[in-house]
Amino acid sequence: MNIISISHKKAGLEERSRFAFSDEDKKEFRRQLFEIFPEIRECVILSTCNRCEIFWNGDDENVKEVEKFLCR
């Protein structure tokens, strides 16, 4: 299990708002994630006003690639 987390403890409001997900954004992110990384078959996105967390199954090797994908 891997996680990328952006929280109010280390990121300001402006930075966190760039990673806010609507329900539709979550669906689209997962769709693209599964398409780009076929080895990933499960993903949970938690997005609140204070934090954004993305959990997924997969090898540690794809963490940096998923981070880059998130930033795009």
PDB file of N, CA, C and O in Angstrom:
ATOM      1  N   MET A   1       0.850  -1.164   0.000  1.00  0.00           N
ATOM      2  CA  MET A   1       0.000   0.000   0.000  1.00  0.00           C
ATOM      3  C   MET A   1       0.900   1.232   0.000  1.00  0.00           C
ATOM      4  O   MET A   1       1.865   1.309   0.760  1.00  0.00           O
ATOM      5  N   ASN A   2       0.579   2.178  -0.846  1.00  0.00           N
ATOM      6  CA  ASN A   2       1.331   3.432  -0.948  1.00  0.00           C
ATOM      7  C   ASN A   2       0.388   4.594  -0.670  1.00  0.00           C
ATOM      8  O   ASN A   2      -0.829   4.470  -0.808  1.00  0.00           O
ATOM      9  N   ILE A   3       0.966   5.720  -0.277  1.00  0.00           N
ATOM     10  CA  ILE A   3       0.165   6.916  -0.005  1.00  0.00           C
ATOM     11  C   ILE A   3       0.947   8.163  -0.398  1.00  0.00           C
ATOM     12  O   ILE A   3       2.159   8.253  -0.203  1.00  0.00           O
ATOM     13  N   ILE A   4       0.216   9.114  -0.954  1.00  0.00           N
ATOM     14  CA  ILE A   4       0.712  10.476  -1.141  1.00  0.00           C
ATOM     15  C   ILE A   4      -0.222  11.348  -0.323  1.00  0.00           C
ATOM     16  O   ILE A   4      -1.442  11.224  -0.432  1.00  0.00           O
ATOM     17  N   SER A   5       0.333  12.221   0.490  1.00  0.00           N
ATOM     18  CA  SER A   5      -0.485  13.031   1.382  1.00  0.00           C
ATOM     19  C   SER A   5      -0.048  14.489   1.342  1.00  0.00           C
ATOM     20  O   SER A   5       1.143  14.799   1.363  1.00  0.00           O
ATOM     21  N   ILE A   6      -1.023  15.366   1.284  1.00  0.00           N
ATOM     22  CA  ILE A   6      -0.792  16.808   1.346  1.00  0.00           C
ATOM     23  C   ILE A   6      -1.697  17.318   2.449  1.00  0.00           C
ATOM     24  O   ILE A   6      -2.918  17.198   2.349  1.00  0.00           O
ATOM     25  N   SER A   7      -1.124  17.882   3.497  1.00  0.00           N
ATOM     26  CA  SER A   7      -1.963  18.290   4.635  1.00  0.00           C
ATOM     27  C   SER A   7      -1.701  19.725   5.053  1.00  0.00           C
ATOM     28  O   SER A   7      -0.727  20.354   4.639  1.00  0.00           O
ATOM     29  N   HIS A   8      -2.601  20.218   5.886  1.00  0.00           N
ATOM     30  CA  HIS A   8      -2.493  21.584   6.399  1.00  0.00           C
ATOM     31  C   HIS A   8      -1.270  21.771   7.282  1.00  0.00           C
ATOM     32  O   HIS A   8      -0.863  22.902   7.548  1.00  0.00           O
ATOM     33  N   LYS A   9      -0.683  20.678   7.736  1.00  0.00           N
ATOM     34  CA  LYS A   9       0.495  20.779   8.600  1.00  0.00           C
ATOM     35  C   LYS A   9       1.735  21.237   7.835  1.00  0.00           C
ATOM     36  O   LYS A   9       2.644  21.835   8.412  1.00  0.00           O
ATOM     37  N   LYS A  10       1.766  20.952   6.526  1.00  0.00           N
ATOM     38  CA  LYS A  10       2.959  21.298   5.751  1.00  0.00           C
ATOM     39  C   LYS A  10       2.673  22.131   4.511  1.00  0.00           C
ATOM     40  O   LYS A  10       3.599  22.626   3.867  1.00  0.00           O
ATOM     41  N   ALA A  11       1.399  22.291   4.171  1.00  0.00           N
ATOM     42  CA  ALA A  11       1.058  23.035   2.952  1.00  0.00           C
ATOM     43  C   ALA A  11       0.003  24.086   3.271  1.00  0.00           C
ATOM     44  O   ALA A  11      -0.931  23.838   4.034  1.00  0.00           O
ATOM     45  N   GLY A  12       0.165  25.245   2.682  1.00  0.00           N
ATOM     46  CA  GLY A  12      -0.797  26.322   2.875  1.00  0.00           C
ATOM     47  C   GLY A  12      -2.076  26.080   2.082  1.00  0.00           C
ATOM     48  O   GLY A  12      -2.153  25.154   1.275  1.00  0.00           O
ATOM     49  N   LEU A  13      -3.069  26.914   2.318  1.00  0.00           N
ATOM     50  CA  LEU A  13      -4.373  26.786   1.678  1.00  0.00           C
ATOM     51  C   LEU A  13      -4.268  26.827   0.156  1.00  0.00           C
ATOM     52  O   LEU A  13      -4.894  26.016  -0.526  1.00  0.00           O
ATOM     53  N   GLU A  14      -3.494  27.749  -0.380  1.00  0.00           N
ATOM     54  CA  GLU A  14      -3.359  27.871  -1.833  1.00  0.00           C
ATOM     55  C   GLU A  14      -2.784  26.588  -2.440  1.00  0.00           C
ATOM     56  O   GLU A  14      -3.261  26.111  -3.469  1.00  0.00           O
ATOM     57  N   GLU A  15      -1.770  26.047  -1.801  1.00  0.00           N
ATOM     58  CA  GLU A  15      -1.154  24.818  -2.290  1.00  0.00           C
ATOM     59  C   GLU A  15      -2.124  23.642  -2.195  1.00  0.00           C
ATOM     60  O   GLU A  15      -2.228  22.850  -3.132  1.00  0.00           O
ATOM     61  N   ARG A  16      -2.833  23.519  -1.071  1.00  0.00           N
ATOM     62  CA  ARG A  16      -3.796  22.423  -0.903  1.00  0.00           C
ATOM     63  C   ARG A  16      -4.945  22.534  -1.885  1.00  0.00           C
ATOM     64  O   ARG A  16      -5.461  21.515  -2.345  1.00  0.00           O
ATOM     65  N   SER A  17      -5.355  23.748  -2.217  1.00  0.00           N
ATOM     66  CA  SER A  17      -6.491  23.917  -3.128  1.00  0.00           C
ATOM     67  C   SER A  17      -6.172  23.405  -4.539  1.00  0.00           C
ATOM     68  O   SER A  17      -7.082  23.027  -5.276  1.00  0.00           O
ATOM     69  N   ARG A  18      -4.909  23.392  -4.914  1.00  0.00           N
ATOM     70  CA  ARG A  18      -4.526  22.852  -6.232  1.00  0.00           C
ATOM     71  C   ARG A  18      -4.716  21.344  -6.310  1.00  0.00           C
ATOM     72  O   ARG A  18      -4.781  20.776  -7.400  1.00  0.00           O
ATOM     73  N   PHE A  19      -4.804  20.695  -5.152  1.00  0.00           N
ATOM     74  CA  PHE A  19      -4.954  19.244  -5.107  1.00  0.00           C
ATOM     75  C   PHE A  19      -6.326  18.819  -4.596  1.00  0.00           C
ATOM     76  O   PHE A  19      -6.519  17.660  -4.231  1.00  0.00           O
ATOM     77  N   ALA A  20      -7.273  19.741  -4.568  1.00  0.00           N
ATOM     78  CA  ALA A  20      -8.638  19.403  -4.154  1.00  0.00           C
ATOM     79  C   ALA A  20      -9.323  18.621  -5.270  1.00  0.00           C
ATOM     80  O   ALA A  20      -9.159  18.942  -6.447  1.00  0.00           O
ATOM     81  N   PHE A  21     -10.083  17.607  -4.908  1.00  0.00           N
ATOM     82  CA  PHE A  21     -10.771  16.751  -5.868  1.00  0.00           C
ATOM     83  C   PHE A  21     -12.277  16.831  -5.662  1.00  0.00           C
ATOM     84  O   PHE A  21     -12.758  16.652  -4.543  1.00  0.00           O
ATOM     85  N   SER A  22     -13.016  17.093  -6.710  1.00  0.00           N
ATOM     86  CA  SER A  22     -14.467  16.911  -6.681  1.00  0.00           C
ATOM     87  C   SER A  22     -14.728  15.419  -6.891  1.00  0.00           C
ATOM     88  O   SER A  22     -13.802  14.666  -7.193  1.00  0.00           O
ATOM     89  N   ASP A  23     -15.967  14.991  -6.734  1.00  0.00           N
ATOM     90  CA  ASP A  23     -16.285  13.584  -6.975  1.00  0.00           C
ATOM     91  C   ASP A  23     -15.962  13.191  -8.418  1.00  0.00           C
ATOM     92  O   ASP A  23     -15.445  12.103  -8.671  1.00  0.00           O
ATOM     93  N   GLU A  24     -16.267  14.077  -9.350  1.00  0.00           N
ATOM     94  CA  GLU A  24     -15.978  13.806 -10.761  1.00  0.00           C
ATOM     95  C   GLU A  24     -14.468  13.755 -11.003  1.00  0.00           C
ATOM     96  O   GLU A  24     -13.990  12.911 -11.761  1.00  0.00           O
ATOM     97  N   ASP A  25     -13.714  14.658 -10.357  1.00  0.00           N
ATOM     98  CA  ASP A  25     -12.251  14.651 -10.482  1.00  0.00           C
ATOM     99  C   ASP A  25     -11.659  13.334  -9.979  1.00  0.00           C
ATOM    100  O   ASP A  25     -10.722  12.802 -10.574  1.00  0.00           O
ATOM    101  N   LYS A  26     -12.208  12.815  -8.888  1.00  0.00           N
ATOM    102  CA  LYS A  26     -11.730  11.538  -8.338  1.00  0.00           C
ATOM    103  C   LYS A  26     -11.915  10.409  -9.358  1.00  0.00           C
ATOM    104  O   LYS A  26     -11.003   9.616  -9.593  1.00  0.00           O
ATOM    105  N   LYS A  27     -13.096  10.352  -9.951  1.00  0.00           N
ATOM    106  CA  LYS A  27     -13.369   9.305 -10.947  1.00  0.00           C
ATOM    107  C   LYS A  27     -12.410   9.402 -12.124  1.00  0.00           C
ATOM    108  O   LYS A  27     -11.864   8.397 -12.580  1.00  0.00           O
ATOM    109  N   GLU A  28     -12.211  10.616 -12.609  1.00  0.00           N
ATOM    110  CA  GLU A  28     -11.326  10.815 -13.762  1.00  0.00           C
ATOM    111  C   GLU A  28      -9.876  10.514 -13.403  1.00  0.00           C
ATOM    112  O   GLU A  28      -9.163   9.907 -14.201  1.00  0.00           O
ATOM    113  N   PHE A  29      -9.430  10.922 -12.232  1.00  0.00           N
ATOM    114  CA  PHE A  29      -8.061  10.634 -11.802  1.00  0.00           C
ATOM    115  C   PHE A  29      -7.841   9.125 -11.740  1.00  0.00           C
ATOM    116  O   PHE A  29      -6.838   8.619 -12.244  1.00  0.00           O
ATOM    117  N   ARG A  30      -8.781   8.405 -11.119  1.00  0.00           N
ATOM    118  CA  ARG A  30      -8.645   6.946 -11.025  1.00  0.00           C
ATOM    119  C   ARG A  30      -8.646   6.301 -12.412  1.00  0.00           C
ATOM    120  O   ARG A  30      -7.854   5.397 -12.679  1.00  0.00           O
ATOM    121  N   ARG A  31      -9.528   6.761 -13.286  1.00  0.00           N
ATOM    122  CA  ARG A  31      -9.596   6.201 -14.640  1.00  0.00           C
ATOM    123  C   ARG A  31      -8.246   6.338 -15.336  1.00  0.00           C
ATOM    124  O   ARG A  31      -7.734   5.374 -15.906  1.00  0.00           O
ATOM    125  N   GLN A  32      -7.676   7.534 -15.288  1.00  0.00           N
ATOM    126  CA  GLN A  32      -6.389   7.780 -15.940  1.00  0.00           C
ATOM    127  C   GLN A  32      -5.255   7.025 -15.248  1.00  0.00           C
ATOM    128  O   GLN A  32      -4.362   6.495 -15.909  1.00  0.00           O
ATOM    129  N   LEU A  33      -5.294   6.978 -13.929  1.00  0.00           N
ATOM    130  CA  LEU A  33      -4.266   6.257 -13.171  1.00  0.00           C
ATOM    131  C   LEU A  33      -4.228   4.795 -13.582  1.00  0.00           C
ATOM    132  O   LEU A  33      -3.156   4.248 -13.840  1.00  0.00           O
ATOM    133  N   PHE A  34      -5.396   4.159 -13.645  1.00  0.00           N
ATOM    134  CA  PHE A  34      -5.467   2.742 -14.018  1.00  0.00           C
ATOM    135  C   PHE A  34      -5.042   2.528 -15.463  1.00  0.00           C
ATOM    136  O   PHE A  34      -4.483   1.484 -15.798  1.00  0.00           O
ATOM    137  N   GLU A  35      -5.299   3.495 -16.307  1.00  0.00           N
ATOM    138  CA  GLU A  35      -4.906   3.398 -17.712  1.00  0.00           C
ATOM    139  C   GLU A  35      -3.394   3.506 -17.869  1.00  0.00           C
ATOM    140  O   GLU A  35      -2.787   2.734 -18.610  1.00  0.00           O
ATOM    141  N   ILE A  36      -2.791   4.456 -17.178  1.00  0.00           N
ATOM    142  CA  ILE A  36      -1.348   4.698 -17.281  1.00  0.00           C
ATOM    143  C   ILE A  36      -0.537   3.636 -16.532  1.00  0.00           C
ATOM    144  O   ILE A  36       0.539   3.232 -16.974  1.00  0.00           O
ATOM    145  N   PHE A  37      -1.071   3.197 -15.398  1.00  0.00           N
ATOM    146  CA  PHE A  37      -0.387   2.211 -14.554  1.00  0.00           C
ATOM    147  C   PHE A  37      -1.261   0.968 -14.425  1.00  0.00           C
ATOM    148  O   PHE A  37      -1.961   0.822 -13.422  1.00  0.00           O
ATOM    149  N   PRO A  38      -1.244   0.072 -15.402  1.00  0.00           N
ATOM    150  CA  PRO A  38      -2.127  -1.093 -15.371  1.00  0.00           C
ATOM    151  C   PRO A  38      -1.885  -2.017 -14.176  1.00  0.00           C
ATOM    152  O   PRO A  38      -2.757  -2.808 -13.819  1.00  0.00           O
ATOM    153  N   GLU A  39      -0.712  -1.922 -13.559  1.00  0.00           N
ATOM    154  CA  GLU A  39      -0.435  -2.748 -12.380  1.00  0.00           C
ATOM    155  C   GLU A  39      -1.188  -2.254 -11.143  1.00  0.00           C
ATOM    156  O   GLU A  39      -1.314  -2.988 -10.163  1.00  0.00           O
ATOM    157  N   ILE A  40      -1.685  -1.026 -11.182  1.00  0.00           N
ATOM    158  CA  ILE A  40      -2.485  -0.483 -10.079  1.00  0.00           C
ATOM    159  C   ILE A  40      -3.951  -0.799 -10.348  1.00  0.00           C
ATOM    160  O   ILE A  40      -4.506  -0.406 -11.374  1.00  0.00           O
ATOM    161  N   ARG A  41      -4.564  -1.506  -9.423  1.00  0.00           N
ATOM    162  CA  ARG A  41      -5.961  -1.893  -9.618  1.00  0.00           C
ATOM    163  C   ARG A  41      -6.893  -1.320  -8.559  1.00  0.00           C
ATOM    164  O   ARG A  41      -8.113  -1.423  -8.681  1.00  0.00           O
ATOM    165  N   GLU A  42      -6.325  -0.721  -7.529  1.00  0.00           N
ATOM    166  CA  GLU A  42      -7.137  -0.142  -6.470  1.00  0.00           C
ATOM    167  C   GLU A  42      -6.576   1.223  -6.100  1.00  0.00           C
ATOM    168  O   GLU A  42      -5.361   1.422  -6.067  1.00  0.00           O
ATOM    169  N   CYS A  43      -7.482   2.164  -5.822  1.00  0.00           N
ATOM    170  CA  CYS A  43      -7.070   3.513  -5.447  1.00  0.00           C
ATOM    171  C   CYS A  43      -8.198   4.163  -4.651  1.00  0.00           C
ATOM    172  O   CYS A  43      -9.366   4.078  -5.029  1.00  0.00           O
ATOM    173  N   VAL A  44      -7.839   4.808  -3.554  1.00  0.00           N
ATOM    174  CA  VAL A  44      -8.793   5.562  -2.745  1.00  0.00           C
ATOM    175  C   VAL A  44      -8.265   6.985  -2.630  1.00  0.00           C
ATOM    176  O   VAL A  44      -7.086   7.202  -2.352  1.00  0.00           O
ATOM    177  N   ILE A  45      -9.155   7.950  -2.846  1.00  0.00           N
ATOM    178  CA  ILE A  45      -8.773   9.360  -2.741  1.00  0.00           C
ATOM    179  C   ILE A  45      -9.613   9.991  -1.640  1.00  0.00           C
ATOM    180  O   ILE A  45     -10.843   9.946  -1.679  1.00  0.00           O
ATOM    181  N   LEU A  46      -8.941  10.577  -0.661  1.00  0.00           N
ATOM    182  CA  LEU A  46      -9.603  11.306   0.414  1.00  0.00           C
ATOM    183  C   LEU A  46      -9.243  12.772   0.229  1.00  0.00           C
ATOM    184  O   LEU A  46      -8.070  13.143   0.278  1.00  0.00           O
ATOM    185  N   SER A  47     -10.254  13.600   0.017  1.00  0.00           N
ATOM    186  CA  SER A  47     -10.009  15.013  -0.239  1.00  0.00           C
ATOM    187  C   SER A  47     -10.931  15.841   0.654  1.00  0.00           C
ATOM    188  O   SER A  47     -12.152  15.814   0.500  1.00  0.00           O
ATOM    189  N   THR A  48     -10.331  16.573   1.583  1.00  0.00           N
ATOM    190  CA  THR A  48     -11.084  17.468   2.462  1.00  0.00           C
ATOM    191  C   THR A  48     -10.454  18.851   2.382  1.00  0.00           C
ATOM    192  O   THR A  48      -9.501  19.066   1.633  1.00  0.00           O
ATOM    193  N   CYS A  49     -10.988  19.780   3.153  1.00  0.00           N
ATOM    194  CA  CYS A  49     -10.420  21.133   3.140  1.00  0.00           C
ATOM    195  C   CYS A  49      -9.029  21.181   3.779  1.00  0.00           C
ATOM    196  O   CYS A  49      -8.257  22.102   3.514  1.00  0.00           O
ATOM    197  N   ASN A  50      -8.713  20.203   4.609  1.00  0.00           N
ATOM    198  CA  ASN A  50      -7.425  20.198   5.299  1.00  0.00           C
ATOM    199  C   ASN A  50      -6.377  19.288   4.694  1.00  0.00           C
ATOM    200  O   ASN A  50      -5.187  19.424   4.979  1.00  0.00           O
ATOM    201  N   ARG A  51      -6.819  18.354   3.854  1.00  0.00           N
ATOM    202  CA  ARG A  51      -5.825  17.426   3.318  1.00  0.00           C
ATOM    203  C   ARG A  51      -6.335  16.704   2.076  1.00  0.00           C
ATOM    204  O   ARG A  51      -7.533  16.660   1.799  1.00  0.00           O
ATOM    205  N   CYS A  52      -5.391  16.147   1.349  1.00  0.00           N
ATOM    206  CA  CYS A  52      -5.672  15.271   0.217  1.00  0.00           C
ATOM    207  C   CYS A  52      -4.750  14.077   0.377  1.00  0.00           C
ATOM    208  O   CYS A  52      -3.538  14.236   0.518  1.00  0.00           O
ATOM    209  N   GLU A  53      -5.324  12.876   0.357  1.00  0.00           N
ATOM    210  CA  GLU A  53      -4.536  11.660   0.467  1.00  0.00           C
ATOM    211  C   GLU A  53      -4.952  10.704  -0.640  1.00  0.00           C
ATOM    212  O   GLU A  53      -6.140  10.530  -0.913  1.00  0.00           O
ATOM    213  N   ILE A  54      -3.980  10.098  -1.259  1.00  0.00           N
ATOM    214  CA  ILE A  54      -4.226   9.116  -2.307  1.00  0.00           C
ATOM    215  C   ILE A  54      -3.545   7.829  -1.870  1.00  0.00           C
ATOM    216  O   ILE A  54      -2.330   7.786  -1.677  1.00  0.00           O
ATOM    217  N   PHE A  55      -4.345   6.782  -1.719  1.00  0.00           N
ATOM    218  CA  PHE A  55      -3.862   5.460  -1.339  1.00  0.00           C
ATOM    219  C   PHE A  55      -4.004   4.539  -2.544  1.00  0.00           C
ATOM    220  O   PHE A  55      -5.025   4.579  -3.230  1.00  0.00           O
ATOM    221  N   TRP A  56      -3.007   3.718  -2.810  1.00  0.00           N
ATOM    222  CA  TRP A  56      -3.130   2.747  -3.891  1.00  0.00           C
ATOM    223  C   TRP A  56      -2.248   1.540  -3.599  1.00  0.00           C
ATOM    224  O   TRP A  56      -1.271   1.608  -2.853  1.00  0.00           O
ATOM    225  N   ASN A  57      -2.642   0.430  -4.226  1.00  0.00           N
ATOM    226  CA  ASN A  57      -1.818  -0.766  -4.126  1.00  0.00           C
ATOM    227  C   ASN A  57      -0.762  -0.699  -5.218  1.00  0.00           C
ATOM    228  O   ASN A  57      -0.976  -0.080  -6.261  1.00  0.00           O
ATOM    229  N   GLY A  58       0.343  -1.316  -4.985  1.00  0.00           N
ATOM    230  CA  GLY A  58       1.376  -1.308  -6.009  1.00  0.00           C
ATOM    231  C   GLY A  58       2.756  -1.333  -5.402  1.00  0.00           C
ATOM    232  O   GLY A  58       2.930  -1.249  -4.186  1.00  0.00           O
ATOM    233  N   ASP A  59       3.723  -1.450  -6.271  1.00  0.00           N
ATOM    234  CA  ASP A  59       5.121  -1.491  -5.848  1.00  0.00           C
ATOM    235  C   ASP A  59       5.610  -0.106  -5.462  1.00  0.00           C
ATOM    236  O   ASP A  59       5.071   0.909  -5.902  1.00  0.00           O
ATOM    237  N   ASP A  60       6.638  -0.086  -4.633  1.00  0.00           N
ATOM    238  CA  ASP A  60       7.238   1.179  -4.229  1.00  0.00           C
ATOM    239  C   ASP A  60       7.872   1.912  -5.406  1.00  0.00           C
ATOM    240  O   ASP A  60       8.059   3.128  -5.361  1.00  0.00           O
ATOM    241  N   GLU A  61       8.201   1.165  -6.458  1.00  0.00           N
ATOM    242  CA  GLU A  61       8.875   1.779  -7.604  1.00  0.00           C
ATOM    243  C   GLU A  61       8.011   2.809  -8.325  1.00  0.00           C
ATOM    244  O   GLU A  61       8.544   3.717  -8.963  1.00  0.00           O
ATOM    245  N   ASN A  62       6.690   2.685  -8.234  1.00  0.00           N
ATOM    246  CA  ASN A  62       5.854   3.623  -8.988  1.00  0.00           C
ATOM    247  C   ASN A  62       5.431   4.855  -8.185  1.00  0.00           C
ATOM    248  O   ASN A  62       4.649   5.662  -8.687  1.00  0.00           O
ATOM    249  N   VAL A  63       5.917   5.022  -6.967  1.00  0.00           N
ATOM    250  CA  VAL A  63       5.516   6.171  -6.144  1.00  0.00           C
ATOM    251  C   VAL A  63       5.898   7.486  -6.826  1.00  0.00           C
ATOM    252  O   VAL A  63       5.061   8.381  -6.944  1.00  0.00           O
ATOM    253  N   LYS A  64       7.127   7.615  -7.268  1.00  0.00           N
ATOM    254  CA  LYS A  64       7.565   8.866  -7.904  1.00  0.00           C
ATOM    255  C   LYS A  64       6.779   9.149  -9.175  1.00  0.00           C
ATOM    256  O   LYS A  64       6.447  10.299  -9.459  1.00  0.00           O
ATOM    257  N   GLU A  65       6.480   8.102  -9.942  1.00  0.00           N
ATOM    258  CA  GLU A  65       5.709   8.285 -11.176  1.00  0.00           C
ATOM    259  C   GLU A  65       4.273   8.715 -10.875  1.00  0.00           C
ATOM    260  O   GLU A  65       3.711   9.537 -11.599  1.00  0.00           O
ATOM    261  N   VAL A  66       3.684   8.175  -9.831  1.00  0.00           N
ATOM    262  CA  VAL A  66       2.331   8.578  -9.440  1.00  0.00           C
ATOM    263  C   VAL A  66       2.340  10.016  -8.929  1.00  0.00           C
ATOM    264  O   VAL A  66       1.408  10.774  -9.198  1.00  0.00           O
ATOM    265  N   GLU A  67       3.392  10.399  -8.190  1.00  0.00           N
ATOM    266  CA  GLU A  67       3.531  11.788  -7.752  1.00  0.00           C
ATOM    267  C   GLU A  67       3.567  12.746  -8.953  1.00  0.00           C
ATOM    268  O   GLU A  67       2.895  13.777  -8.964  1.00  0.00           O
ATOM    269  N   LYS A  68       4.361  12.381  -9.951  1.00  0.00           N
ATOM    270  CA  LYS A  68       4.446  13.222 -11.162  1.00  0.00           C
ATOM    271  C   LYS A  68       3.100  13.305 -11.863  1.00  0.00           C
ATOM    272  O   LYS A  68       2.701  14.373 -12.327  1.00  0.00           O
ATOM    273  N   PHE A  69       2.399  12.173 -11.941  1.00  0.00           N
ATOM    274  CA  PHE A  69       1.076  12.148 -12.563  1.00  0.00           C
ATOM    275  C   PHE A  69       0.116  13.060 -11.808  1.00  0.00           C
ATOM    276  O   PHE A  69      -0.645  13.802 -12.429  1.00  0.00           O
ATOM    277  N   LEU A  70       0.141  13.014 -10.475  1.00  0.00           N
ATOM    278  CA  LEU A  70      -0.719  13.868  -9.657  1.00  0.00           C
ATOM    279  C   LEU A  70      -0.422  15.339  -9.910  1.00  0.00           C
ATOM    280  O   LEU A  70      -1.346  16.148  -9.995  1.00  0.00           O
ATOM    281  N   CYS A  71       0.815  15.687 -10.028  1.00  0.00           N
ATOM    282  CA  CYS A  71       1.191  17.094 -10.213  1.00  0.00           C
ATOM    283  C   CYS A  71       0.800  17.636 -11.583  1.00  0.00           C
ATOM    284  O   CYS A  71       0.662  18.847 -11.758  1.00  0.00           O
ATOM    285  N   ARG A  72       0.619  16.734 -12.564  1.00  0.00           N
ATOM    286  CA  ARG A  72       0.180  17.190 -13.889  1.00  0.00           C
ATOM    287  C   ARG A  72      -1.256  17.589 -13.822  1.00  0.00           C
ATOM    288  O   ARG A  72      -1.829  18.005 -14.828  1.00  0.00           O
TER     289      ARG A  72
END
